[in-house]
Amino acid sequence: MTPKALRTAHLDLEPLSRRDRAFVLGLLQDRDVRRYLGGPVMGAAAAVVMDRYLAPAGETAVWRVARDGDPVGLVFLGPHAETAGAEVSYQFAPKVWGAGVAFEAVSEVLRWAQDPCGAPCAVAETQAANLRSLGLLRRLGFTEARRFHRFGAEQVLVIRPLGPRGT
């Protein structure tokens, strides 16, 4: 899946590129951003993750989200390891938490995904302790499908149907 540039009333979502390296490395090393994502990624490991983001495996698309030209987050869309759904995930700088940026960006990616991904639904997975992310996903129309233990913590898989554009 090849991401295309997307625009909302307040945000620009562009396919991730090498020019975003410093921003992405900052997100990867931020303790707060990575709290529910396995912790900060430092040094050579951060460079490996950055390279994986730039050349995602399979059908994963990655967007850099900017507000007023300032990069503030990432949104990913790709196959989920265990379901037929298209998995959406995201990371945002703490300075925009609670400002509606993640809701607006993820909403736009899901709107775009309704046609290109061909999946019957969108899914997301987060730690049960990540109440802020679970709240966002519920506001986006996701409902809980199941809970399970992975990565040393209780996880929640949420699901949302995807239909043709306009439905």
Chimera marker file (.cmm) of the C-alpha trace (Angstrom):
<marker_set name="trace">
<marker id="1" x="0.000" y="0.000" z="0.000" r="1" g="1" b="0" radius="0.5"/>
<marker id="2" x="1.511" y="3.295" z="-1.061" r="1" g="1" b="0" radius="0.5"/>
<marker id="3" x="0.534" y="6.216" z="1.139" r="1" g="1" b="0" radius="0.5"/>
<marker id="4" x="-0.454" y="9.446" z="-0.547" r="1" g="1" b="0" radius="0.5"/>
<marker id="5" x="-0.335" y="12.927" z="0.873" r="1" g="1" b="0" radius="0.5"/>
<marker id="6" x="-3.478" y="13.726" z="2.856" r="1" g="1" b="0" radius="0.5"/>
<marker id="7" x="-4.775" y="17.064" z="4.109" r="1" g="1" b="0" radius="0.5"/>
<marker id="8" x="-7.265" y="17.974" z="6.813" r="1" g="1" b="0" radius="0.5"/>
<marker id="9" x="-8.440" y="21.334" z="8.089" r="1" g="1" b="0" radius="0.5"/>
<marker id="10" x="-5.431" y="21.570" z="10.423" r="1" g="1" b="0" radius="0.5"/>
<marker id="11" x="-2.929" y="18.896" z="9.400" r="1" g="1" b="0" radius="0.5"/>
<marker id="12" x="-0.704" y="17.711" z="6.584" r="1" g="1" b="0" radius="0.5"/>
<marker id="13" x="-0.019" y="13.981" z="6.392" r="1" g="1" b="0" radius="0.5"/>
<marker id="14" x="2.901" y="13.125" z="4.112" r="1" g="1" b="0" radius="0.5"/>
<marker id="15" x="4.542" y="9.788" z="3.375" r="1" g="1" b="0" radius="0.5"/>
<marker id="16" x="7.517" y="9.409" z="5.710" r="1" g="1" b="0" radius="0.5"/>
<marker id="17" x="10.876" y="10.323" z="4.151" r="1" g="1" b="0" radius="0.5"/>
<marker id="18" x="14.561" y="10.497" z="5.120" r="1" g="1" b="0" radius="0.5"/>
<marker id="19" x="14.182" y="14.218" z="5.868" r="1" g="1" b="0" radius="0.5"/>
<marker id="20" x="12.019" y="13.178" z="8.844" r="1" g="1" b="0" radius="0.5"/>
<marker id="21" x="14.895" y="11.260" z="10.469" r="1" g="1" b="0" radius="0.5"/>
<marker id="22" x="15.601" y="13.703" z="13.338" r="1" g="1" b="0" radius="0.5"/>
<marker id="23" x="11.915" y="13.993" z="14.206" r="1" g="1" b="0" radius="0.5"/>
<marker id="24" x="11.382" y="10.213" z="14.197" r="1" g="1" b="0" radius="0.5"/>
<marker id="25" x="14.505" y="9.576" z="16.262" r="1" g="1" b="0" radius="0.5"/>
<marker id="26" x="13.179" y="12.102" z="18.783" r="1" g="1" b="0" radius="0.5"/>
<marker id="27" x="9.885" y="10.200" z="19.048" r="1" g="1" b="0" radius="0.5"/>
<marker id="28" x="11.692" y="6.873" z="19.395" r="1" g="1" b="0" radius="0.5"/>
<marker id="29" x="13.832" y="8.178" z="22.235" r="1" g="1" b="0" radius="0.5"/>
<marker id="30" x="11.011" y="9.934" z="24.115" r="1" g="1" b="0" radius="0.5"/>
<marker id="31" x="10.144" y="8.069" z="27.329" r="1" g="1" b="0" radius="0.5"/>
<marker id="32" x="6.568" y="9.400" z="27.411" r="1" g="1" b="0" radius="0.5"/>
<marker id="33" x="5.816" y="8.603" z="23.752" r="1" g="1" b="0" radius="0.5"/>
<marker id="34" x="7.228" y="5.099" z="24.103" r="1" g="1" b="0" radius="0.5"/>
<marker id="35" x="5.731" y="4.310" z="27.519" r="1" g="1" b="0" radius="0.5"/>
<marker id="36" x="3.270" y="1.746" z="26.096" r="1" g="1" b="0" radius="0.5"/>
<marker id="37" x="5.401" y="0.842" z="23.072" r="1" g="1" b="0" radius="0.5"/>
<marker id="38" x="8.193" y="-1.065" z="24.759" r="1" g="1" b="0" radius="0.5"/>
<marker id="39" x="10.125" y="1.934" z="26.053" r="1" g="1" b="0" radius="0.5"/>
<marker id="40" x="12.569" y="4.329" z="24.426" r="1" g="1" b="0" radius="0.5"/>
<marker id="41" x="14.681" y="3.059" z="21.555" r="1" g="1" b="0" radius="0.5"/>
<marker id="42" x="18.232" y="4.383" z="21.766" r="1" g="1" b="0" radius="0.5"/>
<marker id="43" x="21.464" y="4.388" z="19.766" r="1" g="1" b="0" radius="0.5"/>
<marker id="44" x="21.938" y="1.915" z="16.946" r="1" g="1" b="0" radius="0.5"/>
<marker id="45" x="18.584" y="0.278" z="17.701" r="1" g="1" b="0" radius="0.5"/>
<marker id="46" x="16.809" y="3.591" z="16.973" r="1" g="1" b="0" radius="0.5"/>
<marker id="47" x="18.519" y="3.781" z="13.580" r="1" g="1" b="0" radius="0.5"/>
<marker id="48" x="17.339" y="0.236" z="12.782" r="1" g="1" b="0" radius="0.5"/>
<marker id="49" x="13.737" y="1.110" z="13.716" r="1" g="1" b="0" radius="0.5"/>
<marker id="50" x="13.932" y="4.322" z="11.678" r="1" g="1" b="0" radius="0.5"/>
<marker id="51" x="15.095" y="2.340" z="8.638" r="1" g="1" b="0" radius="0.5"/>
<marker id="52" x="12.180" y="-0.078" z="9.164" r="1" g="1" b="0" radius="0.5"/>
<marker id="53" x="9.758" y="2.863" z="9.245" r="1" g="1" b="0" radius="0.5"/>
<marker id="54" x="11.252" y="4.252" z="6.010" r="1" g="1" b="0" radius="0.5"/>
<marker id="55" x="11.083" y="0.916" z="4.195" r="1" g="1" b="0" radius="0.5"/>
<marker id="56" x="8.171" y="-0.863" z="5.863" r="1" g="1" b="0" radius="0.5"/>
<marker id="57" x="7.690" y="-4.541" z="5.147" r="1" g="1" b="0" radius="0.5"/>
<marker id="58" x="4.736" y="-5.711" z="3.132" r="1" g="1" b="0" radius="0.5"/>
<marker id="59" x="1.763" y="-3.465" z="2.782" r="1" g="1" b="0" radius="0.5"/>
<marker id="60" x="2.425" y="-0.952" z="5.555" r="1" g="1" b="0" radius="0.5"/>
<marker id="61" x="2.025" y="2.775" z="4.919" r="1" g="1" b="0" radius="0.5"/>
<marker id="62" x="3.596" y="5.418" z="7.176" r="1" g="1" b="0" radius="0.5"/>
<marker id="63" x="2.662" y="9.099" z="7.338" r="1" g="1" b="0" radius="0.5"/>
<marker id="64" x="4.398" y="11.987" z="9.097" r="1" g="1" b="0" radius="0.5"/>
<marker id="65" x="1.771" y="14.295" z="10.576" r="1" g="1" b="0" radius="0.5"/>
<marker id="66" x="2.519" y="18.033" z="10.654" r="1" g="1" b="0" radius="0.5"/>
<marker id="67" x="0.587" y="20.940" z="12.119" r="1" g="1" b="0" radius="0.5"/>
<marker id="68" x="1.521" y="24.384" z="10.794" r="1" g="1" b="0" radius="0.5"/>
<marker id="69" x="4.602" y="22.794" z="9.200" r="1" g="1" b="0" radius="0.5"/>
<marker id="70" x="5.784" y="21.342" z="12.511" r="1" g="1" b="0" radius="0.5"/>
<marker id="71" x="6.046" y="17.514" z="12.586" r="1" g="1" b="0" radius="0.5"/>
<marker id="72" x="3.999" y="16.205" z="15.523" r="1" g="1" b="0" radius="0.5"/>
<marker id="73" x="3.394" y="12.501" z="14.931" r="1" g="1" b="0" radius="0.5"/>
<marker id="74" x="3.317" y="9.348" z="12.863" r="1" g="1" b="0" radius="0.5"/>
<marker id="75" x="0.403" y="7.196" z="11.704" r="1" g="1" b="0" radius="0.5"/>
<marker id="76" x="0.907" y="3.648" z="10.404" r="1" g="1" b="0" radius="0.5"/>
<marker id="77" x="-1.521" y="1.463" z="8.458" r="1" g="1" b="0" radius="0.5"/>
<marker id="78" x="-0.746" y="-2.127" z="7.555" r="1" g="1" b="0" radius="0.5"/>
<marker id="79" x="-1.679" y="-5.754" z="7.993" r="1" g="1" b="0" radius="0.5"/>
<marker id="80" x="-2.298" y="-7.021" z="11.500" r="1" g="1" b="0" radius="0.5"/>
<marker id="81" x="-0.362" y="-10.116" z="12.521" r="1" g="1" b="0" radius="0.5"/>
<marker id="82" x="-3.421" y="-12.104" z="13.604" r="1" g="1" b="0" radius="0.5"/>
<marker id="83" x="-6.550" y="-10.704" z="11.938" r="1" g="1" b="0" radius="0.5"/>
<marker id="84" x="-7.782" y="-9.876" z="8.447" r="1" g="1" b="0" radius="0.5"/>
<marker id="85" x="-8.008" y="-6.230" z="9.428" r="1" g="1" b="0" radius="0.5"/>
<marker id="86" x="-5.829" y="-3.290" z="8.532" r="1" g="1" b="0" radius="0.5"/>
<marker id="87" x="-3.992" y="-2.254" z="11.690" r="1" g="1" b="0" radius="0.5"/>
<marker id="88" x="-3.739" y="1.430" z="12.489" r="1" g="1" b="0" radius="0.5"/>
<marker id="89" x="-1.155" y="2.632" z="14.988" r="1" g="1" b="0" radius="0.5"/>
<marker id="90" x="0.309" y="5.989" z="15.876" r="1" g="1" b="0" radius="0.5"/>
<marker id="91" x="2.843" y="7.934" z="17.895" r="1" g="1" b="0" radius="0.5"/>
<marker id="92" x="2.450" y="11.636" z="18.708" r="1" g="1" b="0" radius="0.5"/>
<marker id="93" x="4.634" y="14.177" z="20.463" r="1" g="1" b="0" radius="0.5"/>
<marker id="94" x="3.378" y="14.968" z="23.985" r="1" g="1" b="0" radius="0.5"/>
<marker id="95" x="2.983" y="18.659" z="23.067" r="1" g="1" b="0" radius="0.5"/>
<marker id="96" x="-0.130" y="17.774" z="21.014" r="1" g="1" b="0" radius="0.5"/>
<marker id="97" x="-1.684" y="15.222" z="23.364" r="1" g="1" b="0" radius="0.5"/>
<marker id="98" x="-5.261" y="16.176" z="24.185" r="1" g="1" b="0" radius="0.5"/>
<marker id="99" x="-5.474" y="18.726" z="21.337" r="1" g="1" b="0" radius="0.5"/>
<marker id="100" x="-7.446" y="16.531" z="18.896" r="1" g="1" b="0" radius="0.5"/>
<marker id="101" x="-4.473" y="16.083" z="16.556" r="1" g="1" b="0" radius="0.5"/>
<marker id="102" x="-4.361" y="12.279" z="16.811" r="1" g="1" b="0" radius="0.5"/>
<marker id="103" x="-8.139" y="12.053" z="16.309" r="1" g="1" b="0" radius="0.5"/>
<marker id="104" x="-7.989" y="14.224" z="13.188" r="1" g="1" b="0" radius="0.5"/>
<marker id="105" x="-4.954" y="12.440" z="11.710" r="1" g="1" b="0" radius="0.5"/>
<marker id="106" x="-6.124" y="8.883" z="12.366" r="1" g="1" b="0" radius="0.5"/>
<marker id="107" x="-9.635" y="9.734" z="11.136" r="1" g="1" b="0" radius="0.5"/>
<marker id="108" x="-8.161" y="10.912" z="7.838" r="1" g="1" b="0" radius="0.5"/>
<marker id="109" x="-6.018" y="7.794" z="7.413" r="1" g="1" b="0" radius="0.5"/>
<marker id="110" x="-9.055" y="5.583" z="8.114" r="1" g="1" b="0" radius="0.5"/>
<marker id="111" x="-11.113" y="7.573" z="5.593" r="1" g="1" b="0" radius="0.5"/>
<marker id="112" x="-8.373" y="7.057" z="2.997" r="1" g="1" b="0" radius="0.5"/>
<marker id="113" x="-8.040" y="3.352" z="3.887" r="1" g="1" b="0" radius="0.5"/>
<marker id="114" x="-11.650" y="2.509" z="3.127" r="1" g="1" b="0" radius="0.5"/>
<marker id="115" x="-10.839" y="1.969" z="-0.558" r="1" g="1" b="0" radius="0.5"/>
<marker id="116" x="-7.135" y="1.159" z="-0.991" r="1" g="1" b="0" radius="0.5"/>
<marker id="117" x="-6.549" y="-1.416" z="1.723" r="1" g="1" b="0" radius="0.5"/>
<marker id="118" x="-9.403" y="-3.742" z="0.833" r="1" g="1" b="0" radius="0.5"/>
<marker id="119" x="-9.632" y="-4.976" z="4.420" r="1" g="1" b="0" radius="0.5"/>
<marker id="120" x="-13.037" y="-5.681" z="5.978" r="1" g="1" b="0" radius="0.5"/>
<marker id="121" x="-12.145" y="-3.726" z="9.097" r="1" g="1" b="0" radius="0.5"/>
<marker id="122" x="-9.562" y="-1.621" z="10.836" r="1" g="1" b="0" radius="0.5"/>
<marker id="123" x="-7.998" y="-2.931" z="14.021" r="1" g="1" b="0" radius="0.5"/>
<marker id="124" x="-5.761" y="-1.440" z="16.660" r="1" g="1" b="0" radius="0.5"/>
<marker id="125" x="-3.920" y="-2.966" z="19.564" r="1" g="1" b="0" radius="0.5"/>
<marker id="126" x="-2.774" y="-1.186" z="22.687" r="1" g="1" b="0" radius="0.5"/>
<marker id="127" x="-1.949" y="-1.925" z="26.278" r="1" g="1" b="0" radius="0.5"/>
<marker id="128" x="-4.981" y="-1.992" z="28.550" r="1" g="1" b="0" radius="0.5"/>
<marker id="129" x="-3.138" y="0.488" z="30.780" r="1" g="1" b="0" radius="0.5"/>
<marker id="130" x="-2.982" y="3.017" z="27.917" r="1" g="1" b="0" radius="0.5"/>
<marker id="131" x="-6.306" y="4.638" z="28.796" r="1" g="1" b="0" radius="0.5"/>
<marker id="132" x="-5.654" y="7.724" z="26.671" r="1" g="1" b="0" radius="0.5"/>
<marker id="133" x="-5.178" y="5.647" z="23.512" r="1" g="1" b="0" radius="0.5"/>
<marker id="134" x="-8.168" y="3.430" z="24.306" r="1" g="1" b="0" radius="0.5"/>
<marker id="135" x="-10.290" y="6.572" z="24.703" r="1" g="1" b="0" radius="0.5"/>
<marker id="136" x="-9.121" y="7.865" z="21.332" r="1" g="1" b="0" radius="0.5"/>
<marker id="137" x="-9.884" y="4.561" z="19.646" r="1" g="1" b="0" radius="0.5"/>
<marker id="138" x="-13.388" y="4.491" z="21.146" r="1" g="1" b="0" radius="0.5"/>
<marker id="139" x="-14.024" y="8.054" z="19.898" r="1" g="1" b="0" radius="0.5"/>
<marker id="140" x="-12.914" y="6.851" z="16.461" r="1" g="1" b="0" radius="0.5"/>
<marker id="141" x="-15.620" y="4.167" z="16.517" r="1" g="1" b="0" radius="0.5"/>
<marker id="142" x="-13.556" y="1.149" z="17.532" r="1" g="1" b="0" radius="0.5"/>
<marker id="143" x="-15.045" y="-1.427" z="19.894" r="1" g="1" b="0" radius="0.5"/>
<marker id="144" x="-13.230" y="-3.947" z="22.043" r="1" g="1" b="0" radius="0.5"/>
<marker id="145" x="-12.875" y="-7.370" z="20.448" r="1" g="1" b="0" radius="0.5"/>
<marker id="146" x="-10.668" y="-9.146" z="22.985" r="1" g="1" b="0" radius="0.5"/>
<marker id="147" x="-7.986" y="-8.890" z="25.640" r="1" g="1" b="0" radius="0.5"/>
<marker id="148" x="-4.839" y="-10.977" z="25.824" r="1" g="1" b="0" radius="0.5"/>
<marker id="149" x="-1.333" y="-10.974" z="27.256" r="1" g="1" b="0" radius="0.5"/>
<marker id="150" x="1.581" y="-10.038" z="24.984" r="1" g="1" b="0" radius="0.5"/>
<marker id="151" x="4.816" y="-8.061" z="25.372" r="1" g="1" b="0" radius="0.5"/>
<marker id="152" x="4.616" y="-8.528" z="29.135" r="1" g="1" b="0" radius="0.5"/>
<marker id="153" x="1.317" y="-6.657" z="29.522" r="1" g="1" b="0" radius="0.5"/>
<marker id="154" x="-2.420" y="-6.990" z="29.001" r="1" g="1" b="0" radius="0.5"/>
<marker id="155" x="-3.328" y="-5.864" z="25.469" r="1" g="1" b="0" radius="0.5"/>
<marker id="156" x="-6.665" y="-4.795" z="24.026" r="1" g="1" b="0" radius="0.5"/>
<marker id="157" x="-7.579" y="-5.469" z="20.408" r="1" g="1" b="0" radius="0.5"/>
<marker id="158" x="-10.234" y="-3.110" z="19.082" r="1" g="1" b="0" radius="0.5"/>
<marker id="159" x="-12.041" y="-3.289" z="15.756" r="1" g="1" b="0" radius="0.5"/>
<marker id="160" x="-13.974" y="-0.956" z="13.452" r="1" g="1" b="0" radius="0.5"/>
<marker id="161" x="-15.681" y="-1.926" z="10.181" r="1" g="1" b="0" radius="0.5"/>
<marker id="162" x="-14.344" y="-0.369" z="6.991" r="1" g="1" b="0" radius="0.5"/>
<marker id="163" x="-16.761" y="0.141" z="4.136" r="1" g="1" b="0" radius="0.5"/>
<marker id="164" x="-16.687" y="1.893" z="0.793" r="1" g="1" b="0" radius="0.5"/>
<marker id="165" x="-16.064" y="5.620" z="0.957" r="1" g="1" b="0" radius="0.5"/>
<marker id="166" x="-19.074" y="7.595" z="2.008" r="1" g="1" b="0" radius="0.5"/>
<marker id="167" x="-20.563" y="4.894" z="4.236" r="1" g="1" b="0" radius="0.5"/>
<link id1="1" id2="2" r="1" g="1" b="0" radius="0.2"/>
<link id1="2" id2="3" r="1" g="1" b="0" radius="0.2"/>
<link id1="3" id2="4" r="1" g="1" b="0" radius="0.2"/>
<link id1="4" id2="5" r="1" g="1" b="0" radius="0.2"/>
<link id1="5" id2="6" r="1" g="1" b="0" radius="0.2"/>
<link id1="6" id2="7" r="1" g="1" b="0" radius="0.2"/>
<link id1="7" id2="8" r="1" g="1" b="0" radius="0.2"/>
<link id1="8" id2="9" r="1" g="1" b="0" radius="0.2"/>
<link id1="9" id2="10" r="1" g="1" b="0" radius="0.2"/>
<link id1="10" id2="11" r="1" g="1" b="0" radius="0.2"/>
<link id1="11" id2="12" r="1" g="1" b="0" radius="0.2"/>
<link id1="12" id2="13" r="1" g="1" b="0" radius="0.2"/>
<link id1="13" id2="14" r="1" g="1" b="0" radius="0.2"/>
<link id1="14" id2="15" r="1" g="1" b="0" radius="0.2"/>
<link id1="15" id2="16" r="1" g="1" b="0" radius="0.2"/>
<link id1="16" id2="17" r="1" g="1" b="0" radius="0.2"/>
<link id1="17" id2="18" r="1" g="1" b="0" radius="0.2"/>
<link id1="18" id2="19" r="1" g="1" b="0" radius="0.2"/>
<link id1="19" id2="20" r="1" g="1" b="0" radius="0.2"/>
<link id1="20" id2="21" r="1" g="1" b="0" radius="0.2"/>
<link id1="21" id2="22" r="1" g="1" b="0" radius="0.2"/>
<link id1="22" id2="23" r="1" g="1" b="0" radius="0.2"/>
<link id1="23" id2="24" r="1" g="1" b="0" radius="0.2"/>
<link id1="24" id2="25" r="1" g="1" b="0" radius="0.2"/>
<link id1="25" id2="26" r="1" g="1" b="0" radius="0.2"/>
<link id1="26" id2="27" r="1" g="1" b="0" radius="0.2"/>
<link id1="27" id2="28" r="1" g="1" b="0" radius="0.2"/>
<link id1="28" id2="29" r="1" g="1" b="0" radius="0.2"/>
<link id1="29" id2="30" r="1" g="1" b="0" radius="0.2"/>
<link id1="30" id2="31" r="1" g="1" b="0" radius="0.2"/>
<link id1="31" id2="32" r="1" g="1" b="0" radius="0.2"/>
<link id1="32" id2="33" r="1" g="1" b="0" radius="0.2"/>
<link id1="33" id2="34" r="1" g="1" b="0" radius="0.2"/>
<link id1="34" id2="35" r="1" g="1" b="0" radius="0.2"/>
<link id1="35" id2="36" r="1" g="1" b="0" radius="0.2"/>
<link id1="36" id2="37" r="1" g="1" b="0" radius="0.2"/>
<link id1="37" id2="38" r="1" g="1" b="0" radius="0.2"/>
<link id1="38" id2="39" r="1" g="1" b="0" radius="0.2"/>
<link id1="39" id2="40" r="1" g="1" b="0" radius="0.2"/>
<link id1="40" id2="41" r="1" g="1" b="0" radius="0.2"/>
<link id1="41" id2="42" r="1" g="1" b="0" radius="0.2"/>
<link id1="42" id2="43" r="1" g="1" b="0" radius="0.2"/>
<link id1="43" id2="44" r="1" g="1" b="0" radius="0.2"/>
<link id1="44" id2="45" r="1" g="1" b="0" radius="0.2"/>
<link id1="45" id2="46" r="1" g="1" b="0" radius="0.2"/>
<link id1="46" id2="47" r="1" g="1" b="0" radius="0.2"/>
<link id1="47" id2="48" r="1" g="1" b="0" radius="0.2"/>
<link id1="48" id2="49" r="1" g="1" b="0" radius="0.2"/>
<link id1="49" id2="50" r="1" g="1" b="0" radius="0.2"/>
<link id1="50" id2="51" r="1" g="1" b="0" radius="0.2"/>
<link id1="51" id2="52" r="1" g="1" b="0" radius="0.2"/>
<link id1="52" id2="53" r="1" g="1" b="0" radius="0.2"/>
<link id1="53" id2="54" r="1" g="1" b="0" radius="0.2"/>
<link id1="54" id2="55" r="1" g="1" b="0" radius="0.2"/>
<link id1="55" id2="56" r="1" g="1" b="0" radius="0.2"/>
<link id1="56" id2="57" r="1" g="1" b="0" radius="0.2"/>
<link id1="57" id2="58" r="1" g="1" b="0" radius="0.2"/>
<link id1="58" id2="59" r="1" g="1" b="0" radius="0.2"/>
<link id1="59" id2="60" r="1" g="1" b="0" radius="0.2"/>
<link id1="60" id2="61" r="1" g="1" b="0" radius="0.2"/>
<link id1="61" id2="62" r="1" g="1" b="0" radius="0.2"/>
<link id1="62" id2="63" r="1" g="1" b="0" radius="0.2"/>
<link id1="63" id2="64" r="1" g="1" b="0" radius="0.2"/>
<link id1="64" id2="65" r="1" g="1" b="0" radius="0.2"/>
<link id1="65" id2="66" r="1" g="1" b="0" radius="0.2"/>
<link id1="66" id2="67" r="1" g="1" b="0" radius="0.2"/>
<link id1="67" id2="68" r="1" g="1" b="0" radius="0.2"/>
<link id1="68" id2="69" r="1" g="1" b="0" radius="0.2"/>
<link id1="69" id2="70" r="1" g="1" b="0" radius="0.2"/>
<link id1="70" id2="71" r="1" g="1" b="0" radius="0.2"/>
<link id1="71" id2="72" r="1" g="1" b="0" radius="0.2"/>
<link id1="72" id2="73" r="1" g="1" b="0" radius="0.2"/>
<link id1="73" id2="74" r="1" g="1" b="0" radius="0.2"/>
<link id1="74" id2="75" r="1" g="1" b="0" radius="0.2"/>
<link id1="75" id2="76" r="1" g="1" b="0" radius="0.2"/>
<link id1="76" id2="77" r="1" g="1" b="0" radius="0.2"/>
<link id1="77" id2="78" r="1" g="1" b="0" radius="0.2"/>
<link id1="78" id2="79" r="1" g="1" b="0" radius="0.2"/>
<link id1="79" id2="80" r="1" g="1" b="0" radius="0.2"/>
<link id1="80" id2="81" r="1" g="1" b="0" radius="0.2"/>
<link id1="81" id2="82" r="1" g="1" b="0" radius="0.2"/>
<link id1="82" id2="83" r="1" g="1" b="0" radius="0.2"/>
<link id1="83" id2="84" r="1" g="1" b="0" radius="0.2"/>
<link id1="84" id2="85" r="1" g="1" b="0" radius="0.2"/>
<link id1="85" id2="86" r="1" g="1" b="0" radius="0.2"/>
<link id1="86" id2="87" r="1" g="1" b="0" radius="0.2"/>
<link id1="87" id2="88" r="1" g="1" b="0" radius="0.2"/>
<link id1="88" id2="89" r="1" g="1" b="0" radius="0.2"/>
<link id1="89" id2="90" r="1" g="1" b="0" radius="0.2"/>
<link id1="90" id2="91" r="1" g="1" b="0" radius="0.2"/>
<link id1="91" id2="92" r="1" g="1" b="0" radius="0.2"/>
<link id1="92" id2="93" r="1" g="1" b="0" radius="0.2"/>
<link id1="93" id2="94" r="1" g="1" b="0" radius="0.2"/>
<link id1="94" id2="95" r="1" g="1" b="0" radius="0.2"/>
<link id1="95" id2="96" r="1" g="1" b="0" radius="0.2"/>
<link id1="96" id2="97" r="1" g="1" b="0" radius="0.2"/>
<link id1="97" id2="98" r="1" g="1" b="0" radius="0.2"/>
<link id1="98" id2="99" r="1" g="1" b="0" radius="0.2"/>
<link id1="99" id2="100" r="1" g="1" b="0" radius="0.2"/>
<link id1="100" id2="101" r="1" g="1" b="0" radius="0.2"/>
<link id1="101" id2="102" r="1" g="1" b="0" radius="0.2"/>
<link id1="102" id2="103" r="1" g="1" b="0" radius="0.2"/>
<link id1="103" id2="104" r="1" g="1" b="0" radius="0.2"/>
<link id1="104" id2="105" r="1" g="1" b="0" radius="0.2"/>
<link id1="105" id2="106" r="1" g="1" b="0" radius="0.2"/>
<link id1="106" id2="107" r="1" g="1" b="0" radius="0.2"/>
<link id1="107" id2="108" r="1" g="1" b="0" radius="0.2"/>
<link id1="108" id2="109" r="1" g="1" b="0" radius="0.2"/>
<link id1="109" id2="110" r="1" g="1" b="0" radius="0.2"/>
<link id1="110" id2="111" r="1" g="1" b="0" radius="0.2"/>
<link id1="111" id2="112" r="1" g="1" b="0" radius="0.2"/>
<link id1="112" id2="113" r="1" g="1" b="0" radius="0.2"/>
<link id1="113" id2="114" r="1" g="1" b="0" radius="0.2"/>
<link id1="114" id2="115" r="1" g="1" b="0" radius="0.2"/>
<link id1="115" id2="116" r="1" g="1" b="0" radius="0.2"/>
<link id1="116" id2="117" r="1" g="1" b="0" radius="0.2"/>
<link id1="117" id2="118" r="1" g="1" b="0" radius="0.2"/>
<link id1="118" id2="119" r="1" g="1" b="0" radius="0.2"/>
<link id1="119" id2="120" r="1" g="1" b="0" radius="0.2"/>
<link id1="120" id2="121" r="1" g="1" b="0" radius="0.2"/>
<link id1="121" id2="122" r="1" g="1" b="0" radius="0.2"/>
<link id1="122" id2="123" r="1" g="1" b="0" radius="0.2"/>
<link id1="123" id2="124" r="1" g="1" b="0" radius="0.2"/>
<link id1="124" id2="125" r="1" g="1" b="0" radius="0.2"/>
<link id1="125" id2="126" r="1" g="1" b="0" radius="0.2"/>
<link id1="126" id2="127" r="1" g="1" b="0" radius="0.2"/>
<link id1="127" id2="128" r="1" g="1" b="0" radius="0.2"/>
<link id1="128" id2="129" r="1" g="1" b="0" radius="0.2"/>
<link id1="129" id2="130" r="1" g="1" b="0" radius="0.2"/>
<link id1="130" id2="131" r="1" g="1" b="0" radius="0.2"/>
<link id1="131" id2="132" r="1" g="1" b="0" radius="0.2"/>
<link id1="132" id2="133" r="1" g="1" b="0" radius="0.2"/>
<link id1="133" id2="134" r="1" g="1" b="0" radius="0.2"/>
<link id1="134" id2="135" r="1" g="1" b="0" radius="0.2"/>
<link id1="135" id2="136" r="1" g="1" b="0" radius="0.2"/>
<link id1="136" id2="137" r="1" g="1" b="0" radius="0.2"/>
<link id1="137" id2="138" r="1" g="1" b="0" radius="0.2"/>
<link id1="138" id2="139" r="1" g="1" b="0" radius="0.2"/>
<link id1="139" id2="140" r="1" g="1" b="0" radius="0.2"/>
<link id1="140" id2="141" r="1" g="1" b="0" radius="0.2"/>
<link id1="141" id2="142" r="1" g="1" b="0" radius="0.2"/>
<link id1="142" id2="143" r="1" g="1" b="0" radius="0.2"/>
<link id1="143" id2="144" r="1" g="1" b="0" radius="0.2"/>
<link id1="144" id2="145" r="1" g="1" b="0" radius="0.2"/>
<link id1="145" id2="146" r="1" g="1" b="0" radius="0.2"/>
<link id1="146" id2="147" r="1" g="1" b="0" radius="0.2"/>
<link id1="147" id2="148" r="1" g="1" b="0" radius="0.2"/>
<link id1="148" id2="149" r="1" g="1" b="0" radius="0.2"/>
<link id1="149" id2="150" r="1" g="1" b="0" radius="0.2"/>
<link id1="150" id2="151" r="1" g="1" b="0" radius="0.2"/>
<link id1="151" id2="152" r="1" g="1" b="0" radius="0.2"/>
<link id1="152" id2="153" r="1" g="1" b="0" radius="0.2"/>
<link id1="153" id2="154" r="1" g="1" b="0" radius="0.2"/>
<link id1="154" id2="155" r="1" g="1" b="0" radius="0.2"/>
<link id1="155" id2="156" r="1" g="1" b="0" radius="0.2"/>
<link id1="156" id2="157" r="1" g="1" b="0" radius="0.2"/>
<link id1="157" id2="158" r="1" g="1" b="0" radius="0.2"/>
<link id1="158" id2="159" r="1" g="1" b="0" radius="0.2"/>
<link id1="159" id2="160" r="1" g="1" b="0" radius="0.2"/>
<link id1="160" id2="161" r="1" g="1" b="0" radius="0.2"/>
<link id1="161" id2="162" r="1" g="1" b="0" radius="0.2"/>
<link id1="162" id2="163" r="1" g="1" b="0" radius="0.2"/>
<link id1="163" id2="164" r="1" g="1" b="0" radius="0.2"/>
<link id1="164" id2="165" r="1" g="1" b="0" radius="0.2"/>
<link id1="165" id2="166" r="1" g="1" b="0" radius="0.2"/>
<link id1="166" id2="167" r="1" g="1" b="0" radius="0.2"/>
</marker_set>
